């Protein structure tokens, strides 16, 4: 088998071939010039980052995973209240580093109404960053506070600890 060559052969981007990046959506986000709130859900955790585009690549301003919420007394890892608290903590960290507003970057994940992607954005907005959630896409307040979970009382205590810490976390 030979490699295709010639003037009509165009090599596709590797990450597009692998189904990892939607370059047209990414270009639109980068052209806006607004820092991005990148939310990714893994099998165990939710990762929330604030990134800014640079000439040599993206610069990560703040990163929080839901694993870090154990420091504040919240045991959830991959649910809506955890995503909200991670967004709140990441928003406070980014605000402390001079970020004023964010735009949501969900990548290839499907952002349905009431999903934890919007919960993370709601947390960042509640931390004081400017951003918008269109219409009724944010989860309900009961869902954000985890009233559907067993550890609903842990949420309010963890939220108070996060707000009191002003985004500062212990380094390990």
Secondary structure, DSSP 8 states (H G I E B T S, - for coil): -----STT-----HHHHTT---HHHHHHHHHH-S-EEEEEE-SS-EEEEEEEEETTEEEEEEEEEGGGGGGGT----SSHHHHHHHHHHHHHHHHHTT--B-EEE-TTS---TT-HHHHHHHHHHHTT-B----TT-S--HHHHTTTTSTTHHHHHHHHHHHHHHTT-----
